[in-house]
Amino acid sequence: FYYNKPMHKIEILDSTLRDGVQGEGINFSVQDKIHICQALDALGIQYIEAGNPGSNPKDMEFFQEIKKYPLQNSKLCAFGSTRRKDIRCEEDMNLSSILAADTECVVIFGKTWTFQVTDIIKTSLEENLAMIRETCAYLKANGRRVFYDAEHFFTAYTENKDYAFKTLQAAIEGGAELICLCETKGGFMMDDCRAAVKDVVKAFGSKARIGIHTHND
């Protein structure tokens, strides 16, 4: 069938080298990671989430070594969290490591679910918004393209949509060009997922690209 509509361009941000290494018994060497990057590049994958340099010294070594192997199609992304609570971005060692990885793009995750804010990282809802906004702005000011991972988004959307949307707005205000909605628990049903994504696109689609990161637990 032929539909007289423009084709939508779908971009893939592959997380094999970050989320994919969290399984039991998986331990890639630096050379393993280089080979996987080259394979993903050959497939034409647009973005590769290649590791967290702030929490894994091997990942920082990888980001230095991969410079010897230019990629043709893929852009590498360093991954990490927003700044810690109650400190400046310039004082956060994880953000310093992300900048030291020297990638054009960075993926930053932050808290979206109020429970995670108040009970896990134990800070205020307003401070969490500042953490998101200021981290995105800091990285953009340092020449990075910022992709924002909204952790536990679908749970947050169900329990407190208003605050969940405030976190997305904070990331966009900070300069994030892509908002990735993370289904962290892996239990959201497809129709509910579709409706939530549609709602986000309606609210924020004119301000940023929208993506999803799902789990099929």
PyMOL commands that set and color helices and strands:
alter all, ss='L'
color gray80, all
select helices_A, chain A and resi 19-22+30-43+57-68+89-91+93-100+114-120+125-141+153-159+161-174+190-204
alter helices_A, ss='H'
color red, helices_A
select strands_A, chain A and resi 13-14+47-51+75-81+105-111+145-151+178-183+209-214
alter strands_A, ss='S'
color yellow, strands_A
deselect
rebuild
show_as cartoon
